[in-house]
């Protein structure tokens, strides 16, 4: 886990607030596309992440699916209650 700082003066209604929702790097592209009012989704090109624009607008946001990733020999899947992690392909 790591923190993030977001600045968007025209859209964030509660400046200096803290939110604890889990967001992954894969959520940024869907968020940027929604902010730009465009989409790159097609049946052949579906993005994995979820836009967190509602969170930036001060509304509630909840991840619809478990968050998961794989990077080299490391992988994990997280829900709001559980984390399953494999490091260095050790099983």
N, C-alpha and C positions, 0 to 999 in steps of 0.2 A: 504494500500500500504506500501511496505517496500523495501528498497534497497537490492542489493545483490552484492557481490564481487566474481568474477570468475578469476581463474588463470589457464592457460593452455599454458605454454610457447611455445610449439611446434606448436600451431594452431591459436593463437589469433594474427592477423597481426597488429592490432592497439592497443598496450598497453596503459593504462591510459585513455581510451576513455569512454564516458558515452553513454548508450543506454536507451531509455525510453519505449521500448516495454513492454507490460504487459505479464508476464509469471507467471504461477501458479505452485504449487508444483507437480501437475499431469504431467507437461511437462518434469520433470527431468528424469523419467524412460525411456520414448521414446528417449530422448537425450542420456542417458547412453548406451542404447541398440544400437543406431546408431553409437556411438563412438566406441563401441566394435565390430561393424560390425556383429551384430546378431539381432535376433528378437524373441519375444515370442508371436507374434500375431497369432491367429487362429480364426476361426469363433466363437468359444466358449469363447475366451479370447482376446477381443479387448480392447486396451488401450484407455483411454479417451483423454489424452494429445497429444501434438505435439512436435516433436523434434525441438529444436532451434539451431541445429548445424550450419545452415547458418548464424545466427547472430554471433556466435562465430568465424566464418571465415571471418567476416567483410562484409558479404552480407546482402541484405535486407531480412526481415522475417516478415510475416504478419500472424496473427492467421486466420485460415480458418473458424472456427466456434466460436460462442460466448463462453466465458469462464464462467463456472458455477461450483458451489460447494455446498455441504451441510455438515455441521458439527454439530452434536447434533440438537439443535432447531434453528440453524442459517443457512441461505441459501442466495445465491445471484447468479445473472446472470449479466454478463457485456459484452457490445459490445464496439466498439471504441467511440460510442456516448452516450450510456445510461448505467445506473446501476439500478438494481432492487434488493432491499435488504430486508430481513425479519430477525428480531432479536428476539430471545426467543419465537418463534412461536406465535407472536402477530398479525399476519395477515397483 
